[in-house]
Amino acid sequence: MVAYIKVGHVASHRQIPHELNFTHDWEAYIDPVDDAKLELFIEKVVFTLHDTFQQPVRGKWSVIYKP
């Protein structure tokens, strides 16, 4: 089975800075290109951020789908 996925991210500037001085909200995502049911073969997604981030390795084990 071959399934093509799109990996991307969206960043938006925060109108009110976070208490830890964060200036942006950030969301990463994967989407199927051809309407494949990703939940059938992707168990988790792990993102490795720069070492300066708290918890630079972050995983997502439950899938959240947006219409």
Rosetta blueprint (number, residue, H / E / L):
1 M L
2 V L
3 A L
4 Y L
5 I E
6 K E
7 V E
8 G E
9 H E
10 V E
11 A E
12 S E
13 H E
14 R L
15 Q L
16 I L
17 P L
18 H L
19 E L
20 L L
21 N L
22 F L
23 T L
24 H E
25 D E
26 W E
27 E E
28 A E
29 Y E
30 I E
31 D E
32 P E
33 V L
34 D L
35 D L
36 A L
37 K L
38 L H
39 E H
40 L H
41 F L
42 I L
43 E L
44 K L
45 V E
46 V E
47 F E
48 T E
49 L L
50 H L
51 D L
52 T L
53 F L
54 Q L
55 Q L
56 P L
57 V E
58 R E
59 G E
60 K E
61 W L
62 S L
63 V L
64 I L
65 Y L
66 K L
67 P L
